[in-house]
Amino acid sequence: MSSSTNDIVIPLRIDREQFLRYYRGTAKYIVARSRDGRTVRFPASILQQFLTHDGIQGVFVLRHDQNNKFVAIERLSR
């Protein structure tokens, strides 16, 4: 079976208070628009490593396999 991944580029700007709602479990998913216009929904928990005092800001690459299962996330820029 092939292990090819697909990349979705997503610019995000989530202030700290907004992200804390995700962290506390009030909201479980982030819904964002990718650079190519797709609406993307993914678990907020995968962004915890990027949380700073100012929240989460930057351009991220969300990688998933051919079954749309999450593989990795990486920040491209702030």
PDB file of N, CA, C and O in Angstrom:
ATOM      1  N   MET A   1       0.833  -1.175   0.000  1.00  0.00           N
ATOM      2  CA  MET A   1       0.000   0.000   0.000  1.00  0.00           C
ATOM      3  C   MET A   1       0.879   1.239   0.000  1.00  0.00           C
ATOM      4  O   MET A   1       1.873   1.288   0.723  1.00  0.00           O
ATOM      5  N   SER A   2       0.539   2.210  -0.775  1.00  0.00           N
ATOM      6  CA  SER A   2       1.317   3.451  -0.886  1.00  0.00           C
ATOM      7  C   SER A   2       1.141   4.309   0.353  1.00  0.00           C
ATOM      8  O   SER A   2       0.081   4.300   0.979  1.00  0.00           O
ATOM      9  N   SER A   3       2.188   5.053   0.707  1.00  0.00           N
ATOM     10  CA  SER A   3       2.104   5.939   1.865  1.00  0.00           C
ATOM     11  C   SER A   3       2.176   7.400   1.441  1.00  0.00           C
ATOM     12  O   SER A   3       2.708   8.238   2.168  1.00  0.00           O
ATOM     13  N   SER A   4       1.642   7.698   0.270  1.00  0.00           N
ATOM     14  CA  SER A   4       1.694   9.075  -0.208  1.00  0.00           C
ATOM     15  C   SER A   4       0.856   9.977   0.690  1.00  0.00           C
ATOM     16  O   SER A   4      -0.154   9.553   1.253  1.00  0.00           O
ATOM     17  N   THR A   5       1.292  11.225   0.812  1.00  0.00           N
ATOM     18  CA  THR A   5       0.561  12.189   1.628  1.00  0.00           C
ATOM     19  C   THR A   5       0.088  13.332   0.756  1.00  0.00           C
ATOM     20  O   THR A   5       0.630  13.590  -0.319  1.00  0.00           O
ATOM     21  N   ASN A   6      -0.913  13.993   1.235  1.00  0.00           N
ATOM     22  CA  ASN A   6      -1.448  15.172   0.571  1.00  0.00           C
ATOM     23  C   ASN A   6      -1.250  16.356   1.495  1.00  0.00           C
ATOM     24  O   ASN A   6      -1.405  16.231   2.710  1.00  0.00           O
ATOM     25  N   ASP A   7      -0.912  17.492   0.937  1.00  0.00           N
ATOM     26  CA  ASP A   7      -0.670  18.693   1.723  1.00  0.00           C
ATOM     27  C   ASP A   7      -1.775  19.705   1.490  1.00  0.00           C
ATOM     28  O   ASP A   7      -2.212  19.927   0.361  1.00  0.00           O
ATOM     29  N   ILE A   8      -2.218  20.316   2.581  1.00  0.00           N
ATOM     30  CA  ILE A   8      -3.177  21.414   2.511  1.00  0.00           C
ATOM     31  C   ILE A   8      -2.535  22.586   3.244  1.00  0.00           C
ATOM     32  O   ILE A   8      -2.166  22.458   4.411  1.00  0.00           O
ATOM     33  N   VAL A   9      -2.398  23.717   2.576  1.00  0.00           N
ATOM     34  CA  VAL A   9      -1.784  24.903   3.166  1.00  0.00           C
ATOM     35  C   VAL A   9      -2.892  25.766   3.758  1.00  0.00           C
ATOM     36  O   VAL A   9      -3.841  26.144   3.072  1.00  0.00           O
ATOM     37  N   ILE A  10      -2.750  26.071   5.061  1.00  0.00           N
ATOM     38  CA  ILE A  10      -3.793  26.779   5.794  1.00  0.00           C
ATOM     39  C   ILE A  10      -3.195  27.956   6.556  1.00  0.00           C
ATOM     40  O   ILE A  10      -2.379  27.758   7.457  1.00  0.00           O
ATOM     41  N   PRO A  11      -3.592  29.181   6.205  1.00  0.00           N
ATOM     42  CA  PRO A  11      -3.196  30.319   7.038  1.00  0.00           C
ATOM     43  C   PRO A  11      -4.132  30.396   8.245  1.00  0.00           C
ATOM     44  O   PRO A  11      -5.350  30.300   8.097  1.00  0.00           O
ATOM     45  N   LEU A  12      -3.557  30.572   9.444  1.00  0.00           N
ATOM     46  CA  LEU A  12      -4.366  30.641  10.659  1.00  0.00           C
ATOM     47  C   LEU A  12      -3.998  31.855  11.499  1.00  0.00           C
ATOM     48  O   LEU A  12      -2.835  32.252  11.580  1.00  0.00           O
ATOM     49  N   ARG A  13      -5.006  32.424  12.113  1.00  0.00           N
ATOM     50  CA  ARG A  13      -4.813  33.476  13.105  1.00  0.00           C
ATOM     51  C   ARG A  13      -5.891  33.258  14.165  1.00  0.00           C
ATOM     52  O   ARG A  13      -7.046  33.646  13.989  1.00  0.00           O
ATOM     53  N   ILE A  14      -5.489  32.633  15.260  1.00  0.00           N
ATOM     54  CA  ILE A  14      -6.410  32.313  16.350  1.00  0.00           C
ATOM     55  C   ILE A  14      -5.851  32.959  17.611  1.00  0.00           C
ATOM     56  O   ILE A  14      -4.747  32.618  18.037  1.00  0.00           O
ATOM     57  N   ASP A  15      -6.594  33.891  18.218  1.00  0.00           N
ATOM     58  CA  ASP A  15      -6.066  34.531  19.417  1.00  0.00           C
ATOM     59  C   ASP A  15      -6.093  33.545  20.582  1.00  0.00           C
ATOM     60  O   ASP A  15      -6.782  32.526  20.538  1.00  0.00           O
ATOM     61  N   ARG A  16      -5.340  33.864  21.609  1.00  0.00           N
ATOM     62  CA  ARG A  16      -5.160  32.952  22.738  1.00  0.00           C
ATOM     63  C   ARG A  16      -6.482  32.586  23.399  1.00  0.00           C
ATOM     64  O   ARG A  16      -6.717  31.411  23.679  1.00  0.00           O
ATOM     65  N   GLU A  17      -7.333  33.537  23.649  1.00  0.00           N
ATOM     66  CA  GLU A  17      -8.621  33.268  24.302  1.00  0.00           C
ATOM     67  C   GLU A  17      -9.491  32.346  23.457  1.00  0.00           C
ATOM     68  O   GLU A  17     -10.152  31.451  23.984  1.00  0.00           O
ATOM     69  N   GLN A  18      -9.490  32.566  22.159  1.00  0.00           N
ATOM     70  CA  GLN A  18     -10.271  31.709  21.270  1.00  0.00           C
ATOM     71  C   GLN A  18      -9.733  30.276  21.315  1.00  0.00           C
ATOM     72  O   GLN A  18     -10.507  29.321  21.383  1.00  0.00           O
ATOM     73  N   PHE A  19      -8.406  30.131  21.277  1.00  0.00           N
ATOM     74  CA  PHE A  19      -7.848  28.785  21.305  1.00  0.00           C
ATOM     75  C   PHE A  19      -8.090  28.106  22.642  1.00  0.00           C
ATOM     76  O   PHE A  19      -8.256  26.887  22.684  1.00  0.00           O
ATOM     77  N   LEU A  20      -8.115  28.850  23.722  1.00  0.00           N
ATOM     78  CA  LEU A  20      -8.363  28.245  25.029  1.00  0.00           C
ATOM     79  C   LEU A  20      -9.731  27.576  25.087  1.00  0.00           C
ATOM     80  O   LEU A  20      -9.912  26.623  25.846  1.00  0.00           O
ATOM     81  N   ARG A  21     -10.691  28.048  24.310  1.00  0.00           N
ATOM     82  CA  ARG A  21     -11.994  27.371  24.224  1.00  0.00           C
ATOM     83  C   ARG A  21     -11.822  25.974  23.637  1.00  0.00           C
ATOM     84  O   ARG A  21     -12.469  25.023  24.075  1.00  0.00           O
ATOM     85  N   TYR A  22     -10.950  25.860  22.648  1.00  0.00           N
ATOM     86  CA  TYR A  22     -10.660  24.541  22.079  1.00  0.00           C
ATOM     87  C   TYR A  22      -9.943  23.680  23.114  1.00  0.00           C
ATOM     88  O   TYR A  22     -10.262  22.504  23.292  1.00  0.00           O
ATOM     89  N   TYR A  23      -8.979  24.279  23.787  1.00  0.00           N
ATOM     90  CA  TYR A  23      -8.163  23.559  24.761  1.00  0.00           C
ATOM     91  C   TYR A  23      -9.012  23.027  25.914  1.00  0.00           C
ATOM     92  O   TYR A  23      -8.793  21.913  26.389  1.00  0.00           O
ATOM     93  N   ARG A  24      -9.969  23.818  26.357  1.00  0.00           N
ATOM     94  CA  ARG A  24     -10.843  23.425  27.462  1.00  0.00           C
ATOM     95  C   ARG A  24     -11.908  22.417  27.041  1.00  0.00           C
ATOM     96  O   ARG A  24     -12.615  21.871  27.888  1.00  0.00           O
ATOM     97  N   GLY A  25     -12.024  22.171  25.753  1.00  0.00           N
ATOM     98  CA  GLY A  25     -12.984  21.192  25.278  1.00  0.00           C
ATOM     99  C   GLY A  25     -14.330  21.765  24.881  1.00  0.00           C
ATOM    100  O   GLY A  25     -15.226  21.022  24.480  1.00  0.00           O
ATOM    101  N   THR A  26     -14.485  23.082  24.986  1.00  0.00           N
ATOM    102  CA  THR A  26     -15.728  23.712  24.568  1.00  0.00           C
ATOM    103  C   THR A  26     -15.952  23.499  23.081  1.00  0.00           C
ATOM    104  O   THR A  26     -17.079  23.280  22.636  1.00  0.00           O
ATOM    105  N   ALA A  27     -14.887  23.563  22.329  1.00  0.00           N
ATOM    106  CA  ALA A  27     -14.926  23.290  20.891  1.00  0.00           C
ATOM    107  C   ALA A  27     -13.809  22.293  20.595  1.00  0.00           C
ATOM    108  O   ALA A  27     -12.711  22.416  21.138  1.00  0.00           O
ATOM    109  N   LYS A  28     -14.077  21.315  19.744  1.00  0.00           N
ATOM    110  CA  LYS A  28     -13.081  20.269  19.488  1.00  0.00           C
ATOM    111  C   LYS A  28     -12.399  20.400  18.141  1.00  0.00           C
ATOM    112  O   LYS A  28     -11.311  19.857  17.946  1.00  0.00           O
ATOM    113  N   TYR A  29     -13.013  21.106  17.213  1.00  0.00           N
ATOM    114  CA  TYR A  29     -12.483  21.153  15.856  1.00  0.00           C
ATOM    115  C   TYR A  29     -12.244  22.585  15.393  1.00  0.00           C
ATOM    116  O   TYR A  29     -12.961  23.511  15.772  1.00  0.00           O
ATOM    117  N   ILE A  30     -11.230  22.738  14.572  1.00  0.00           N
ATOM    118  CA  ILE A  30     -10.941  23.985  13.886  1.00  0.00           C
ATOM    119  C   ILE A  30     -11.525  23.849  12.482  1.00  0.00           C
ATOM    120  O   ILE A  30     -11.347  22.822  11.828  1.00  0.00           O
ATOM    121  N   VAL A  31     -12.211  24.873  12.030  1.00  0.00           N
ATOM    122  CA  VAL A  31     -12.683  24.916  10.646  1.00  0.00           C
ATOM    123  C   VAL A  31     -12.001  26.121  10.014  1.00  0.00           C
ATOM    124  O   VAL A  31     -12.128  27.244  10.502  1.00  0.00           O
ATOM    125  N   ALA A  32     -11.278  25.881   8.927  1.00  0.00           N
ATOM    126  CA  ALA A  32     -10.504  26.952   8.288  1.00  0.00           C
ATOM    127  C   ALA A  32     -10.583  26.801   6.773  1.00  0.00           C
ATOM    128  O   ALA A  32     -10.950  25.750   6.248  1.00  0.00           O
ATOM    129  N   ARG A  33     -10.231  27.868   6.100  1.00  0.00           N
ATOM    130  CA  ARG A  33     -10.202  27.867   4.635  1.00  0.00           C
ATOM    131  C   ARG A  33      -8.750  27.734   4.200  1.00  0.00           C
ATOM    132  O   ARG A  33      -7.893  28.508   4.626  1.00  0.00           O
ATOM    133  N   SER A  34      -8.481  26.749   3.350  1.00  0.00           N
ATOM    134  CA  SER A  34      -7.121  26.543   2.844  1.00  0.00           C
ATOM    135  C   SER A  34      -6.817  27.578   1.762  1.00  0.00           C
ATOM    136  O   SER A  34      -7.714  28.257   1.263  1.00  0.00           O
ATOM    137  N   ARG A  35      -5.557  27.682   1.416  1.00  0.00           N
ATOM    138  CA  ARG A  35      -5.157  28.646   0.378  1.00  0.00           C
ATOM    139  C   ARG A  35      -5.794  28.344  -0.966  1.00  0.00           C
ATOM    140  O   ARG A  35      -5.987  29.248  -1.779  1.00  0.00           O
ATOM    141  N   ASP A  36      -6.125  27.071  -1.212  1.00  0.00           N
ATOM    142  CA  ASP A  36      -6.746  26.737  -2.497  1.00  0.00           C
ATOM    143  C   ASP A  36      -8.277  26.780  -2.433  1.00  0.00           C
ATOM    144  O   ASP A  36      -8.951  26.345  -3.367  1.00  0.00           O
ATOM    145  N   GLY A  37      -8.825  27.305  -1.329  1.00  0.00           N
ATOM    146  CA  GLY A  37     -10.261  27.540  -1.242  1.00  0.00           C
ATOM    147  C   GLY A  37     -11.082  26.444  -0.590  1.00  0.00           C
ATOM    148  O   GLY A  37     -12.292  26.600  -0.426  1.00  0.00           O
ATOM    149  N   ARG A  38     -10.453  25.336  -0.213  1.00  0.00           N
ATOM    150  CA  ARG A  38     -11.199  24.261   0.444  1.00  0.00           C
ATOM    151  C   ARG A  38     -11.480  24.611   1.902  1.00  0.00           C
ATOM    152  O   ARG A  38     -10.682  25.283   2.554  1.00  0.00           O
ATOM    153  N   THR A  39     -12.606  24.157   2.396  1.00  0.00           N
ATOM    154  CA  THR A  39     -12.906  24.257   3.817  1.00  0.00           C
ATOM    155  C   THR A  39     -12.366  22.996   4.479  1.00  0.00           C
ATOM    156  O   THR A  39     -12.665  21.880   4.054  1.00  0.00           O
ATOM    157  N   VAL A  40     -11.567  23.186   5.523  1.00  0.00           N
ATOM    158  CA  VAL A  40     -10.878  22.090   6.178  1.00  0.00           C
ATOM    159  C   VAL A  40     -11.302  22.051   7.643  1.00  0.00           C
ATOM    160  O   VAL A  40     -11.346  23.084   8.312  1.00  0.00           O
ATOM    161  N   ARG A  41     -11.612  20.861   8.134  1.00  0.00           N
ATOM    162  CA  ARG A  41     -11.983  20.662   9.535  1.00  0.00           C
ATOM    163  C   ARG A  41     -11.011  19.655  10.138  1.00  0.00           C
ATOM    164  O   ARG A  41     -10.822  18.565   9.600  1.00  0.00           O
ATOM    165  N   PHE A  42     -10.390  20.032  11.271  1.00  0.00           N
ATOM    166  CA  PHE A  42      -9.424  19.132  11.902  1.00  0.00           C
ATOM    167  C   PHE A  42      -9.426  19.355  13.409  1.00  0.00           C
ATOM    168  O   PHE A  42      -9.846  20.415  13.873  1.00  0.00           O
ATOM    169  N   PRO A  43      -8.959  18.364  14.189  1.00  0.00           N
ATOM    170  CA  PRO A  43      -8.954  18.480  15.646  1.00  0.00           C
ATOM    171  C   PRO A  43      -8.065  19.625  16.123  1.00  0.00           C
ATOM    172  O   PRO A  43      -6.932  19.781  15.668  1.00  0.00           O
ATOM    173  N   ALA A  44      -8.592  20.411  17.036  1.00  0.00           N
ATOM    174  CA  ALA A  44      -7.832  21.533  17.586  1.00  0.00           C
ATOM    175  C   ALA A  44      -6.582  21.057  18.313  1.00  0.00           C
ATOM    176  O   ALA A  44      -5.588  21.781  18.379  1.00  0.00           O
ATOM    177  N   SER A  45      -6.624  19.874  18.847  1.00  0.00           N
ATOM    178  CA  SER A  45      -5.509  19.362  19.645  1.00  0.00           C
ATOM    179  C   SER A  45      -4.189  19.298  18.878  1.00  0.00           C
ATOM    180  O   SER A  45      -3.122  19.359  19.488  1.00  0.00           O
ATOM    181  N   ILE A  46      -4.244  19.177  17.557  1.00  0.00           N
ATOM    182  CA  ILE A  46      -2.981  19.080  16.811  1.00  0.00           C
ATOM    183  C   ILE A  46      -2.238  20.406  16.750  1.00  0.00           C
ATOM    184  O   ILE A  46      -1.081  20.449  16.331  1.00  0.00           O
ATOM    185  N   LEU A  47      -2.897  21.499  17.167  1.00  0.00           N
ATOM    186  CA  LEU A  47      -2.248  22.811  17.153  1.00  0.00           C
ATOM    187  C   LEU A  47      -1.635  23.202  18.500  1.00  0.00           C
ATOM    188  O   LEU A  47      -0.962  24.229  18.579  1.00  0.00           O
ATOM    189  N   GLN A  48      -1.842  22.429  19.542  1.00  0.00           N
ATOM    190  CA  GLN A  48      -1.370  22.803  20.877  1.00  0.00           C
ATOM    191  C   GLN A  48       0.118  23.122  20.913  1.00  0.00           C
ATOM    192  O   GLN A  48       0.537  24.024  21.638  1.00  0.00           O
ATOM    193  N   GLN A  49       0.911  22.405  20.152  1.00  0.00           N
ATOM    194  CA  GLN A  49       2.359  22.623  20.156  1.00  0.00           C
ATOM    195  C   GLN A  49       2.753  24.000  19.622  1.00  0.00           C
ATOM    196  O   GLN A  49       3.877  24.447  19.847  1.00  0.00           O
ATOM    197  N   PHE A  50       1.843  24.677  18.920  1.00  0.00           N
ATOM    198  CA  PHE A  50       2.137  25.975  18.319  1.00  0.00           C
ATOM    199  C   PHE A  50       1.571  27.149  19.125  1.00  0.00           C
ATOM    200  O   PHE A  50       1.726  28.303  18.727  1.00  0.00           O
ATOM    201  N   LEU A  51       0.917  26.862  20.253  1.00  0.00           N
ATOM    202  CA  LEU A  51       0.297  27.907  21.055  1.00  0.00           C
ATOM    203  C   LEU A  51       1.350  28.769  21.739  1.00  0.00           C
ATOM    204  O   LEU A  51       2.241  28.256  22.416  1.00  0.00           O
ATOM    205  N   THR A  52       1.240  30.080  21.556  1.00  0.00           N
ATOM    206  CA  THR A  52       2.112  31.042  22.229  1.00  0.00           C
ATOM    207  C   THR A  52       1.241  31.982  23.050  1.00  0.00           C
ATOM    208  O   THR A  52       0.017  31.848  23.068  1.00  0.00           O
ATOM    209  N   HIS A  53       1.863  32.915  23.716  1.00  0.00           N
ATOM    210  CA  HIS A  53       1.123  33.899  24.503  1.00  0.00           C
ATOM    211  C   HIS A  53       0.130  34.674  23.629  1.00  0.00           C
ATOM    212  O   HIS A  53      -0.916  35.105  24.116  1.00  0.00           O
ATOM    213  N   ASP A  54       0.446  34.850  22.360  1.00  0.00           N
ATOM    214  CA  ASP A  54      -0.415  35.595  21.436  1.00  0.00           C
ATOM    215  C   ASP A  54      -1.442  34.715  20.738  1.00  0.00           C
ATOM    216  O   ASP A  54      -2.262  35.228  19.976  1.00  0.00           O
ATOM    217  N   GLY A  55      -1.423  33.422  20.971  1.00  0.00           N
ATOM    218  CA  GLY A  55      -2.342  32.514  20.295  1.00  0.00           C
ATOM    219  C   GLY A  55      -1.597  31.677  19.270  1.00  0.00           C
ATOM    220  O   GLY A  55      -0.452  31.281  19.484  1.00  0.00           O
ATOM    221  N   ILE A  56      -2.260  31.417  18.159  1.00  0.00           N
ATOM    222  CA  ILE A  56      -1.659  30.639  17.074  1.00  0.00           C
ATOM    223  C   ILE A  56      -1.762  31.459  15.802  1.00  0.00           C
ATOM    224  O   ILE A  56      -2.857  31.808  15.362  1.00  0.00           O
ATOM    225  N   GLN A  57      -0.614  31.763  15.215  1.00  0.00           N
ATOM    226  CA  GLN A  57      -0.590  32.542  13.984  1.00  0.00           C
ATOM    227  C   GLN A  57       0.438  31.951  13.046  1.00  0.00           C
ATOM    228  O   GLN A  57       1.503  31.500  13.469  1.00  0.00           O
ATOM    229  N   GLY A  58       0.107  31.958  11.767  1.00  0.00           N
ATOM    230  CA  GLY A  58       1.067  31.500  10.783  1.00  0.00           C
ATOM    231  C   GLY A  58       0.403  30.757   9.645  1.00  0.00           C
ATOM    232  O   GLY A  58      -0.820  30.648   9.556  1.00  0.00           O
ATOM    233  N   VAL A  59       1.252  30.259   8.790  1.00  0.00           N
ATOM    234  CA  VAL A  59       0.812  29.437   7.668  1.00  0.00           C
ATOM    235  C   VAL A  59       1.287  28.018   7.966  1.00  0.00           C
ATOM    236  O   VAL A  59       2.464  27.788   8.241  1.00  0.00           O
ATOM    237  N   PHE A  60       0.359  27.082   7.906  1.00  0.00           N
ATOM    238  CA  PHE A  60       0.624  25.703   8.276  1.00  0.00           C
ATOM    239  C   PHE A  60       0.364  24.767   7.098  1.00  0.00           C
ATOM    240  O   PHE A  60      -0.459  25.051   6.227  1.00  0.00           O
ATOM    241  N   VAL A  61       1.084  23.648   7.091  1.00  0.00           N
ATOM    242  CA  VAL A  61       0.821  22.580   6.129  1.00  0.00           C
ATOM    243  C   VAL A  61       0.231  21.425   6.922  1.00  0.00           C
ATOM    244  O   VAL A  61       0.854  20.900   7.844  1.00  0.00           O
ATOM    245  N   LEU A  62      -0.968  21.044   6.550  1.00  0.00           N
ATOM    246  CA  LEU A  62      -1.642  19.902   7.143  1.00  0.00           C
ATOM    247  C   LEU A  62      -1.475  18.734   6.179  1.00  0.00           C
ATOM    248  O   LEU A  62      -1.896  18.804   5.024  1.00  0.00           O
ATOM    249  N   ARG A  63      -0.858  17.663   6.662  1.00  0.00           N
ATOM    250  CA  ARG A  63      -0.602  16.503   5.804  1.00  0.00           C
ATOM    251  C   ARG A  63      -1.552  15.375   6.193  1.00  0.00           C
ATOM    252  O   ARG A  63      -1.770  15.099   7.373  1.00  0.00           O
ATOM    253  N   HIS A  64      -2.106  14.734   5.174  1.00  0.00           N
ATOM    254  CA  HIS A  64      -3.005  13.599   5.403  1.00  0.00           C
ATOM    255  C   HIS A  64      -2.761  12.542   4.336  1.00  0.00           C
ATOM    256  O   HIS A  64      -2.219  12.830   3.269  1.00  0.00           O
ATOM    257  N   ASP A  65      -3.169  11.317   4.639  1.00  0.00           N
ATOM    258  CA  ASP A  65      -2.963  10.230   3.685  1.00  0.00           C
ATOM    259  C   ASP A  65      -4.131  10.150   2.705  1.00  0.00           C
ATOM    260  O   ASP A  65      -5.035  10.985   2.742  1.00  0.00           O
ATOM    261  N   GLN A  66      -4.112   9.161   1.844  1.00  0.00           N
ATOM    262  CA  GLN A  66      -5.141   9.034   0.808  1.00  0.00           C
ATOM    263  C   GLN A  66      -6.521   8.747   1.392  1.00  0.00           C
ATOM    264  O   GLN A  66      -7.525   8.887   0.693  1.00  0.00           O
ATOM    265  N   ASN A  67      -6.588   8.345   2.666  1.00  0.00           N
ATOM    266  CA  ASN A  67      -7.864   8.106   3.343  1.00  0.00           C
ATOM    267  C   ASN A  67      -8.296   9.319   4.168  1.00  0.00           C
ATOM    268  O   ASN A  67      -9.206   9.228   4.992  1.00  0.00           O
ATOM    269  N   ASN A  68      -7.632  10.456   3.937  1.00  0.00           N
ATOM    270  CA  ASN A  68      -7.889  11.702   4.664  1.00  0.00           C
ATOM    271  C   ASN A  68      -7.610  11.594   6.160  1.00  0.00           C
ATOM    272  O   ASN A  68      -8.198  12.326   6.956  1.00  0.00           O
ATOM    273  N   LYS A  69      -6.731  10.698   6.540  1.00  0.00           N
ATOM    274  CA  LYS A  69      -6.332  10.558   7.933  1.00  0.00           C
ATOM    275  C   LYS A  69      -5.109  11.440   8.191  1.00  0.00           C
ATOM    276  O   LYS A  69      -4.149  11.438   7.420  1.00  0.00           O
ATOM    277  N   PHE A  70      -5.167  12.186   9.281  1.00  0.00           N
ATOM    278  CA  PHE A  70      -4.092  13.104   9.647  1.00  0.00           C
ATOM    279  C   PHE A  70      -2.762  12.370   9.749  1.00  0.00           C
ATOM    280  O   PHE A  70      -2.677  11.281  10.316  1.00  0.00           O
ATOM    281  N   VAL A  71      -1.714  12.997   9.181  1.00  0.00           N
ATOM    282  CA  VAL A  71      -0.361  12.454   9.247  1.00  0.00           C
ATOM    283  C   VAL A  71       0.535  13.392  10.044  1.00  0.00           C
ATOM    284  O   VAL A  71       1.233  12.942  10.952  1.00  0.00           O
ATOM    285  N   ALA A  72       0.534  14.698   9.723  1.00  0.00           N
ATOM    286  CA  ALA A  72       1.424  15.642  10.401  1.00  0.00           C
ATOM    287  C   ALA A  72       0.972  17.073  10.116  1.00  0.00           C
ATOM    288  O   ALA A  72       0.215  17.331   9.180  1.00  0.00           O
ATOM    289  N   ILE A  73       1.455  17.995  10.948  1.00  0.00           N
ATOM    290  CA  ILE A  73       1.261  19.418  10.704  1.00  0.00           C
ATOM    291  C   ILE A  73       2.594  20.112  10.922  1.00  0.00           C
ATOM    292  O   ILE A  73       3.362  19.741  11.810  1.00  0.00           O
ATOM    293  N   GLU A  74       2.862  21.116  10.110  1.00  0.00           N
ATOM    294  CA  GLU A  74       4.114  21.850  10.167  1.00  0.00           C
ATOM    295  C   GLU A  74       3.828  23.333   9.923  1.00  0.00           C
ATOM    296  O   GLU A  74       3.008  23.682   9.073  1.00  0.00           O
ATOM    297  N   ARG A  75       4.507  24.197  10.671  1.00  0.00           N
ATOM    298  CA  ARG A  75       4.355  25.631  10.432  1.00  0.00           C
ATOM    299  C   ARG A  75       5.369  26.047   9.368  1.00  0.00           C
ATOM    300  O   ARG A  75       6.563  25.777   9.494  1.00  0.00           O
ATOM    301  N   LEU A  76       4.875  26.712   8.315  1.00  0.00           N
ATOM    302  CA  LEU A  76       5.747  27.214   7.245  1.00  0.00           C
ATOM    303  C   LEU A  76       6.299  28.582   7.590  1.00  0.00           C
ATOM    304  O   LEU A  76       7.481  28.854   7.378  1.00  0.00           O
ATOM    305  N   SER A  77       5.444  29.442   8.121  1.00  0.00           N
ATOM    306  CA  SER A  77       5.864  30.801   8.481  1.00  0.00           C
ATOM    307  C   SER A  77       4.943  31.349   9.545  1.00  0.00           C
ATOM    308  O   SER A  77       3.866  30.810   9.799  1.00  0.00           O
ATOM    309  N   ARG A  78       5.382  32.424  10.162  1.00  0.00           N
ATOM    310  CA  ARG A  78       4.562  33.084  11.196  1.00  0.00           C
ATOM    311  C   ARG A  78       3.800  34.224  10.634  1.00  0.00           C
ATOM    312  O   ARG A  78       3.061  34.890  11.359  1.00  0.00           O
TER     313      ARG A  78
END
